[in-house]
Amino acid sequence: MQIKQMASHWLLIIFSLSLLCFHGRSQNTKPQEPEYECVDIYKQPSLQHPKLQNHQIQMRPSDEVLAMLSGDTSSENLSNDEMVAEFDIPEEGCPQGQVPIHKPRNNFNHTEKHFQPINGFGTVGQHAAVMKKIDATPWRGASAWISIYQPKVTNKEQFSMAFIWLNTEYEGERTSAHFGWAVIPALYGDSRTRLTAYWSQDTFESGCYNVKCKGFVQIDRRLFLGAGFANTSVVGGQNFKAFFAINQDPKTNNLLLTVGKIYLGYWPEELLPFFTEGAESVIYGGLTNAPSDGIQPFNIVSPPMGNGNKPLDEEVDLKHTCYMHSLKYVTQDYKSVDIDSDKVAEVADAGICYDAIYFDKLGGYGQTFTFGGPGGHCDV
């Protein structure tokens, strides 16, 4: 009898602990409130922009863009320890005729003053390790597979991202478009890795991240800018990656954003007219930012880039460093081709913290480069 009572007692304890563990997992994985709201596709905020009053929504890419993407997005070369990244979003998405617009889970004040815009190279506190186009001919777009990591960003004024970056310049004013993943606590109110885009029309004086201002037109009913990745890569273990592309549509001149086979949406030609002839500058790589106002350069602490490891010169190690592969660009006649080693150059403006290494035609990975680093006191 005593043995039975003791057994029952332990079973009760085990059952109670299992309930506690289950409850803990639920709280960690289920958001307290939706991260987005569904709005009528024709009434989304960006279409209220004065320049878009008579804008015709582009519901699908042109046939030329679709033909390019059909080959570029293939994941048939995945190794056993690689998986295509998925997003932490509901399967059903928004109802027909509506699109998701990201909103914060909390009351964090997402104003521009809380985080730095993307100013480019040479800015105190902001650093890059990239592959940069040096070819004089404008490109119509760019794409790459990018490994997904979650660098440790602890300061709300810091950010760390991996991106494709298009620039053009007209009469001294630079127009920019960026697309990739980022950890930006000041923007999102957390330190998760999220799908992120940024645009600017006049040398970073205007524009914004995602849909924080009127500009980006959302098309997909499920995936949206600001969506968190369900899984991120583990150094030396499981690797998650995603395909990112920015393509200028030959029929509309809109800049289309694609993730895998998903046509996410676009920046209208009316807002970025100087891309009509293509991008003069194209950059693939990583960017970090640390607060610099009122801080002596030697006291600025930059966050990790990529997975926090610097790539090694002497060996290809895609399991222990962040990387991009199958780097391609779009020609003037809208053909997606591999980048040429003669048309790009590695740039790392803070070599003590970060590095970028290019590998020409790396087996099934094609044009590949590794990048990243631990951060630290990079402005010394």
One Martini backbone bead per residue (centre of mass of N, CA, C, O) as a GRO file, in nm:
protein
  380
    1MET     BB    1   0.060   0.062  -0.022
    2GLN     BB    2   0.301   0.252   0.013
    3ILE     BB    3   0.412   0.210  -0.273
    4LYS     BB    4   0.164   0.317  -0.424
    5GLN     BB    5   0.166   0.599  -0.302
    6MET     BB    6   0.448   0.676  -0.403
    7ALA     BB    7   0.392   0.637  -0.703
    8SER     BB    8   0.162   0.840  -0.720
    9HIS     BB    9   0.327   1.082  -0.626
   10TRP     BB   10   0.536   1.080  -0.862
   11LEU     BB   11   0.335   1.099  -1.094
   12LEU     BB   12   0.223   1.374  -1.011
   13ILE     BB   13   0.489   1.530  -1.037
   14ILE     BB   14   0.551   1.464  -1.333
   15PHE     BB   15   0.287   1.580  -1.448
   16SER     BB   16   0.328   1.869  -1.343
   17LEU     BB   17   0.597   1.922  -1.490
   18SER     BB   18   0.488   1.878  -1.776
   19LEU     BB   19   0.293   2.117  -1.766
   20LEU     BB   20   0.506   2.334  -1.720
   21CYS     BB   21   0.671   2.283  -1.977
   22PHE     BB   22   0.443   2.325  -2.177
   23HIS     BB   23   0.373   2.612  -2.088
   24GLY     BB   24   0.650   2.733  -2.155
   25ARG     BB   25   0.652   2.676  -2.460
   26SER     BB   26   0.398   2.837  -2.531
   27GLN     BB   27   0.504   3.117  -2.441
   28ASN     BB   28   0.758   3.120  -2.641
   29THR     BB   29   0.588   3.068  -2.930
   30LYS     BB   30   0.334   3.241  -2.858
   31PRO     BB   31   0.193   3.513  -2.930
   32GLN     BB   32   0.010   3.755  -2.765
   33GLU     BB   33  -0.005   3.899  -3.048
   34PRO     BB   34  -0.034   4.007  -3.340
   35GLU     BB   35   0.211   4.122  -3.590
   36TYR     BB   36  -0.046   4.182  -3.768
   37GLU     BB   37  -0.247   4.342  -4.020
   38CYS     BB   38  -0.532   4.337  -4.213
   39VAL     BB   39  -0.558   4.485  -4.538
   40ASP     BB   40  -0.656   4.641  -4.793
   41ILE     BB   41  -0.476   4.651  -5.076
   42TYR     BB   42  -0.605   4.945  -5.165
   43LYS     BB   43  -0.556   5.063  -4.838
   44GLN     BB   44  -0.276   5.083  -4.804
   45PRO     BB   45  -0.060   5.319  -4.694
   46SER     BB   46   0.122   5.365  -4.954
   47LEU     BB   47  -0.131   5.457  -5.140
   48GLN     BB   48  -0.130   5.755  -4.988
   49HIS     BB   49   0.070   5.865  -5.156
   50PRO     BB   50   0.088   6.134  -5.361
   51LYS     BB   51   0.241   5.962  -5.602
   52LEU     BB   52  -0.008   5.715  -5.575
   53GLN     BB   53  -0.303   5.791  -5.665
   54ASN     BB   54  -0.267   5.639  -5.978
   55HIS     BB   55  -0.181   5.360  -5.901
   56GLN     BB   56  -0.089   5.046  -6.036
   57ILE     BB   57  -0.105   4.740  -5.931
   58GLN     BB   58   0.142   4.481  -5.904
   59MET     BB   59   0.056   4.143  -5.887
   60ARG     BB   60   0.292   4.062  -6.094
   61PRO     BB   61   0.540   3.963  -6.253
   62SER     BB   62   0.701   3.948  -6.515
   63ASP     BB   63   0.811   3.713  -6.731
   64GLU     BB   64   1.111   3.784  -6.707
   65VAL     BB   65   1.130   3.751  -6.397
   66LEU     BB   66   1.015   3.464  -6.372
   67ALA     BB   67   1.239   3.330  -6.541
   68MET     BB   68   1.471   3.398  -6.352
   69LEU     BB   69   1.356   3.272  -6.081
   70SER     BB   70   1.319   2.970  -6.162
   71GLY     BB   71   1.638   2.918  -6.130
   72ASP     BB   72   1.748   3.078  -5.870
   73THR     BB   73   1.550   2.918  -5.642
   74SER     BB   74   1.693   2.666  -5.633
   75SER     BB   75   1.736   2.376  -5.379
   76GLU     BB   76   1.897   2.111  -5.489
   77ASN     BB   77   2.193   2.181  -5.331
   78LEU     BB   78   2.134   2.071  -5.066
   79SER     BB   79   2.254   1.975  -4.783
   80ASN     BB   80   2.213   1.792  -4.494
   81ASP     BB   81   2.273   2.081  -4.317
   82GLU     BB   82   2.040   2.211  -4.499
   83MET     BB   83   1.785   2.476  -4.495
   84VAL     BB   84   1.499   2.628  -4.560
   85ALA     BB   85   1.373   2.899  -4.446
   86GLU     BB   86   1.134   2.998  -4.208
   87PHE     BB   87   0.835   3.147  -4.085
   88ASP     BB   88   0.670   3.312  -3.802
   89ILE     BB   89   0.372   3.233  -3.945
   90PRO     BB   90   0.074   3.197  -4.051
   91GLU     BB   91  -0.060   2.991  -4.290
   92GLU     BB   92  -0.323   3.156  -4.389
   93GLY     BB   93  -0.327   3.446  -4.355
   94CYS     BB   94  -0.495   3.650  -4.546
   95PRO     BB   95  -0.751   3.739  -4.695
   96GLN     BB   96  -0.887   3.792  -4.972
   97GLY     BB   97  -0.770   4.122  -5.056
   98GLN     BB   98  -0.544   4.102  -4.836
   99VAL     BB   99  -0.277   4.243  -4.626
  100PRO     BB  100   0.014   4.244  -4.443
  101ILE     BB  101   0.094   4.455  -4.155
  102HIS     BB  102   0.325   4.546  -3.955
  103LYS     BB  103   0.335   4.515  -3.593
  104PRO     BB  104   0.380   4.560  -3.279
  105ARG     BB  105   0.360   4.386  -2.964
  106ASN     BB  106   0.410   4.665  -2.844
  107ASN     BB  107   0.480   5.011  -2.712
  108PHE     BB  108   0.708   5.075  -2.877
  109ASN     BB  109   0.897   5.349  -2.997
  110HIS     BB  110   0.910   5.378  -3.361
  111THR     BB  111   1.130   5.602  -3.411
  112GLU     BB  112   1.385   5.734  -3.590
  113LYS     BB  113   1.562   5.836  -3.335
  114HIS     BB  114   1.635   5.527  -3.231
  115PHE     BB  115   1.776   5.499  -3.521
  116GLN     BB  116   1.988   5.443  -3.771
  117PRO     BB  117   2.057   5.501  -4.067
  118ILE     BB  118   2.182   5.415  -4.381
  119ASN     BB  119   2.496   5.568  -4.467
  120GLY     BB  120   2.746   5.386  -4.492
  121PHE     BB  121   3.063   5.434  -4.544
  122GLY     BB  122   3.263   5.594  -4.286
  123THR     BB  123   3.088   5.578  -4.040
  124VAL     BB  124   3.062   5.625  -3.725
  125GLY     BB  125   2.965   5.299  -3.605
  126GLN     BB  126   2.969   5.204  -3.916
  127HIS     BB  127   2.986   4.870  -4.071
  128ALA     BB  128   3.152   4.672  -4.338
  129ALA     BB  129   3.116   4.343  -4.520
  130VAL     BB  130   3.181   4.314  -4.872
  131MET     BB  131   3.045   4.305  -5.201
  132LYS     BB  132   3.152   4.517  -5.474
  133LYS     BB  133   3.070   4.694  -5.736
  134ILE     BB  134   3.298   4.792  -6.032
  135ASP     BB  135   3.113   4.814  -6.254
  136ALA     BB  136   2.985   5.054  -6.486
  137THR     BB  137   2.742   4.892  -6.544
  138PRO     BB  138   2.427   4.878  -6.506
  139TRP     BB  139   2.198   4.717  -6.292
  140ARG     BB  140   1.868   4.542  -6.255
  141GLY     BB  141   1.990   4.346  -6.027
  142ALA     BB  142   1.980   4.108  -5.738
  143SER     BB  143   2.117   3.792  -5.593
  144ALA     BB  144   2.084   3.553  -5.304
  145TRP     BB  145   2.205   3.330  -5.080
  146ILE     BB  146   2.133   3.340  -4.721
  147SER     BB  147   2.242   3.304  -4.419
  148ILE     BB  148   2.082   3.243  -4.099
  149TYR     BB  149   2.115   3.461  -3.821
  150GLN     BB  150   2.169   3.557  -3.453
  151PRO     BB  151   2.298   3.815  -3.351
  152LYS     BB  152   2.425   3.980  -3.069
  153VAL     BB  153   2.193   4.234  -2.969
  154THR     BB  154   2.182   4.459  -2.680
  155ASN     BB  155   2.158   4.736  -2.807
  156LYS     BB  156   1.915   4.957  -2.924
  157GLU     BB  157   2.141   5.115  -3.115
  158GLN     BB  158   2.182   4.854  -3.254
  159PHE     BB  159   2.291   4.669  -3.554
  160SER     BB  160   2.235   4.368  -3.771
  161MET     BB  161   2.318   4.276  -4.117
  162ALA     BB  162   2.194   4.117  -4.423
  163PHE     BB  163   2.248   4.218  -4.775
  164ILE     BB  164   2.102   4.394  -5.048
  165TRP     BB  165   2.249   4.677  -5.240
  166LEU     BB  166   2.108   4.960  -5.405
  167ASN     BB  167   2.252   5.218  -5.621
  168THR     BB  168   2.200   5.569  -5.709
  169GLU     BB  169   2.281   5.873  -5.907
  170TYR     BB  170   2.144   6.223  -5.901
  171GLU     BB  171   2.258   6.523  -5.868
  172GLY     BB  172   2.395   6.412  -5.580
  173GLU     BB  173   2.165   6.200  -5.536
  174ARG     BB  174   2.084   5.921  -5.341
  175THR     BB  175   1.958   5.596  -5.423
  176SER     BB  176   1.807   5.335  -5.211
  177ALA     BB  177   1.817   4.963  -5.173
  178HIS     BB  178   1.722   4.716  -4.923
  179PHE     BB  179   1.777   4.348  -4.865
  180GLY     BB  180   1.697   4.118  -4.581
  181TRP     BB  181   1.847   4.071  -4.271
  182ALA     BB  182   1.767   4.162  -3.915
  183VAL     BB  183   1.888   4.323  -3.607
  184ILE     BB  184   1.646   4.564  -3.450
  185PRO     BB  185   1.545   4.677  -3.155
  186ALA     BB  186   1.435   4.972  -3.223
  187LEU     BB  187   1.223   4.861  -3.436
  188TYR     BB  188   1.104   4.575  -3.285
  189GLY     BB  189   1.164   4.518  -2.959
  190ASP     BB  190   1.388   4.303  -3.043
  191SER     BB  191   1.636   4.014  -3.120
  192ARG     BB  192   1.535   3.925  -3.387
  193THR     BB  193   1.524   3.774  -3.693
  194ARG     BB  194   1.438   3.980  -3.982
  195LEU     BB  195   1.260   4.091  -4.233
  196THR     BB  196   1.432   4.347  -4.434
  197ALA     BB  197   1.386   4.694  -4.535
  198TYR     BB  198   1.526   4.975  -4.737
  199TRP     BB  199   1.470   5.330  -4.817
  200SER     BB  200   1.606   5.598  -5.039
  201GLN     BB  201   1.610   5.917  -5.225
  202ASP     BB  202   1.809   6.151  -5.048
  203THR     BB  203   2.067   6.062  -4.897
  204PHE     BB  204   1.900   5.964  -4.625
  205GLU     BB  205   1.665   6.185  -4.560
  206SER     BB  206   1.475   5.963  -4.656
  207GLY     BB  207   1.280   5.716  -4.566
  208CYS     BB  208   1.269   5.353  -4.472
  209TYR     BB  209   1.160   5.095  -4.294
  210ASN     BB  210   0.961   4.918  -4.460
  211VAL     BB  211   0.637   5.060  -4.333
  212LYS     BB  212   0.707   5.342  -4.172
  213CYS     BB  213   0.638   5.442  -4.455
  214LYS     BB  214   0.545   5.552  -4.752
  215GLY     BB  215   0.606   5.285  -5.028
  216PHE     BB  216   0.558   4.991  -4.979
  217VAL     BB  217   0.408   4.726  -5.170
  218GLN     BB  218   0.188   4.487  -5.078
  219ILE     BB  219   0.106   4.139  -5.190
  220ASP     BB  220   0.128   3.924  -5.000
  221ARG     BB  221  -0.084   3.733  -4.768
  222ARG     BB  222   0.162   3.635  -4.558
  223LEU     BB  223   0.421   3.777  -4.619
  224PHE     BB  224   0.634   4.018  -4.434
  225LEU     BB  225   0.770   4.290  -4.326
  226GLY     BB  226   0.908   4.174  -4.008
  227ALA     BB  227   0.935   3.888  -4.016
  228GLY     BB  228   1.012   3.605  -3.846
  229PHE     BB  229   1.223   3.357  -3.793
  230ALA     BB  230   1.192   3.028  -3.692
  231ASN     BB  231   1.499   2.983  -3.780
  232THR     BB  232   1.847   2.949  -3.700
  233SER     BB  233   2.163   2.913  -3.720
  234VAL     BB  234   2.427   2.682  -3.631
  235VAL     BB  235   2.732   2.660  -3.531
  236GLY     BB  236   2.824   2.354  -3.679
  237GLY     BB  237   2.529   2.302  -3.781
  238GLN     BB  238   2.245   2.393  -3.861
  239ASN     BB  239   2.138   2.530  -4.181
  240PHE     BB  240   1.993   2.842  -4.273
  241LYS     BB  241   1.827   2.959  -4.577
  242ALA     BB  242   1.779   3.230  -4.826
  243PHE     BB  243   1.616   3.389  -5.093
  244PHE     BB  244   1.725   3.696  -5.250
  245ALA     BB  245   1.552   3.971  -5.437
  246ILE     BB  246   1.624   4.243  -5.671
  247ASN     BB  247   1.395   4.365  -5.927
  248GLN     BB  248   1.358   4.510  -6.227
  249ASP     BB  249   1.086   4.587  -6.408
  250PRO     BB  250   1.040   4.618  -6.754
  251LYS     BB  251   0.735   4.729  -6.748
  252THR     BB  252   0.749   4.937  -6.467
  253ASN     BB  253   1.023   4.984  -6.281
  254ASN     BB  254   0.988   4.827  -6.047
  255LEU     BB  255   1.093   4.710  -5.723
  256LEU     BB  256   1.136   4.377  -5.659
  257LEU     BB  257   1.051   4.143  -5.397
  258THR     BB  258   1.217   3.827  -5.314
  259VAL     BB  259   1.130   3.509  -5.146
  260GLY     BB  260   1.211   3.284  -5.313
  261LYS     BB  261   0.883   3.235  -5.457
  262ILE     BB  262   0.806   3.509  -5.320
  263TYR     BB  263   0.603   3.783  -5.387
  264LEU     BB  264   0.599   4.050  -5.181
  265GLY     BB  265   0.681   4.324  -5.350
  266TYR     BB  266   0.717   4.697  -5.388
  267TRP     BB  267   0.879   4.970  -5.539
  268PRO     BB  268   0.786   5.236  -5.691
  269GLU     BB  269   0.884   5.431  -5.955
  270GLU     BB  270   0.779   5.707  -5.838
  271LEU     BB  271   0.993   5.688  -5.583
  272LEU     BB  272   1.239   5.548  -5.786
  273PRO     BB  273   1.335   5.694  -6.073
  274PHE     BB  274   1.666   5.652  -6.080
  275PHE     BB  275   1.634   5.328  -6.163
  276THR     BB  276   1.560   5.312  -6.467
  277GLU     BB  277   1.879   5.245  -6.559
  278GLY     BB  278   1.970   5.140  -6.290
  279ALA     BB  279   2.243   5.024  -6.096
  280GLU     BB  280   2.554   5.149  -6.009
  281SER     BB  281   2.530   5.003  -5.724
  282VAL     BB  282   2.639   4.685  -5.574
  283ILE     BB  283   2.567   4.506  -5.261
  284TYR     BB  284   2.711   4.242  -5.060
  285GLY     BB  285   2.626   4.192  -4.702
  286GLY     BB  286   2.743   4.351  -4.406
  287LEU     BB  287   2.592   4.542  -4.123
  288THR     BB  288   2.675   4.784  -3.868
  289ASN     BB  289   2.562   4.940  -3.551
  290ALA     BB  290   2.658   5.216  -3.332
  291PRO     BB  291   2.666   5.432  -3.098
  292SER     BB  292   2.807   5.792  -3.134
  293ASP     BB  293   2.686   6.006  -2.967
  294GLY     BB  294   2.922   6.143  -2.754
  295ILE     BB  295   3.138   5.924  -2.846
  296GLN     BB  296   3.425   5.791  -2.837
  297PRO     BB  297   3.556   5.584  -3.064
  298PHE     BB  298   3.704   5.390  -2.841
  299ASN     BB  299   3.397   5.337  -2.700
  300ILE     BB  300   3.283   5.190  -2.928
  301VAL     BB  301   3.040   4.917  -2.961
  302SER     BB  302   3.018   4.657  -3.173
  303PRO     BB  303   2.847   4.423  -3.320
  304PRO     BB  304   2.787   4.146  -3.453
  305MET     BB  305   2.849   3.964  -3.758
  306GLY     BB  306   2.647   3.734  -3.846
  307ASN     BB  307   2.799   3.486  -3.626
  308GLY     BB  308   3.087   3.626  -3.513
  309ASN     BB  309   3.272   3.521  -3.743
  310LYS     BB  310   3.560   3.511  -3.906
  311PRO     BB  311   3.686   3.452  -4.191
  312LEU     BB  312   3.895   3.229  -4.368
  313ASP     BB  313   4.150   3.224  -4.595
  314GLU     BB  314   4.250   2.905  -4.608
  315GLU     BB  315   3.928   2.831  -4.590
  316VAL     BB  316   3.629   2.659  -4.643
  317ASP     BB  317   3.362   2.756  -4.396
  318LEU     BB  318   3.013   2.716  -4.385
  319LYS     BB  319   2.970   2.623  -4.067
  320HIS     BB  320   3.135   2.898  -3.925
  321THR     BB  321   3.004   3.104  -4.136
  322CYS     BB  322   2.884   3.354  -4.301
  323TYR     BB  323   2.684   3.347  -4.616
  324MET     BB  324   2.699   3.374  -4.976
  325HIS     BB  325   2.525   3.244  -5.267
  326SER     BB  326   2.463   3.273  -5.589
  327LEU     BB  327   2.571   3.530  -5.719
  328LYS     BB  328   2.370   3.781  -5.882
  329TYR     BB  329   2.282   3.955  -6.188
  330VAL     BB  330   2.124   4.211  -6.390
  331THR     BB  331   2.102   4.292  -6.695
  332GLN     BB  332   2.000   4.514  -6.937
  333ASP     BB  333   1.839   4.245  -7.072
  334TYR     BB  334   1.730   4.059  -6.839
  335LYS     BB  335   1.974   3.879  -6.714
  336SER     BB  336   2.073   3.613  -6.511
  337VAL     BB  337   2.402   3.633  -6.366
  338ASP     BB  338   2.701   3.576  -6.277
  339ILE     BB  339   2.935   3.696  -6.114
  340ASP     BB  340   3.238   3.867  -6.166
  341SER     BB  341   3.556   3.897  -6.046
  342ASP     BB  342   3.601   4.173  -6.223
  343LYS     BB  343   3.320   4.324  -6.083
  344VAL     BB  344   3.443   4.276  -5.792
  345ALA     BB  345   3.491   4.367  -5.433
  346GLU     BB  346   3.642   4.363  -5.134
  347VAL     BB  347   3.495   4.505  -4.824
  348ALA     BB  348   3.661   4.618  -4.509
  349ASP     BB  349   3.646   4.889  -4.273
  350ALA     BB  350   3.705   4.671  -4.009
  351GLY     BB  351   3.943   4.437  -3.975
  352ILE     BB  352   3.938   4.386  -3.656
  353CYS     BB  353   3.619   4.275  -3.681
  354TYR     BB  354   3.596   4.231  -4.002
  355ASP     BB  355   3.515   4.019  -4.296
  356ALA     BB  356   3.581   3.939  -4.657
  357ILE     BB  357   3.538   3.642  -4.874
  358TYR     BB  358   3.611   3.526  -5.198
  359PHE     BB  359   3.457   3.264  -5.412
  360ASP     BB  360   3.519   3.113  -5.713
  361LYS     BB  361   3.330   2.875  -5.791
  362LEU     BB  362   3.181   2.684  -5.544
  363GLY     BB  363   3.068   2.463  -5.687
  364GLY     BB  364   2.726   2.445  -5.615
  365TYR     BB  365   2.746   2.762  -5.507
  366GLY     BB  366   2.919   2.930  -5.665
  367GLN     BB  367   2.917   3.242  -5.597
  368THR     BB  368   3.114   3.319  -5.301
  369PHE     BB  369   3.078   3.459  -4.959
  370THR     BB  370   3.237   3.555  -4.661
  371PHE     BB  371   3.119   3.692  -4.337
  372GLY     BB  372   3.228   3.881  -4.050
  373GLY     BB  373   3.215   3.921  -3.680
  374PRO     BB  374   3.250   4.027  -3.334
  375GLY     BB  375   3.341   4.301  -3.296
  376GLY     BB  376   3.368   4.604  -3.104
  377HIS     BB  377   3.655   4.808  -3.126
  378CYS     BB  378   3.639   4.956  -3.451
  379ASP     BB  379   3.730   5.287  -3.409
  380VAL     BB  380   4.050   5.288  -3.338
   0.00000   0.00000   0.00000
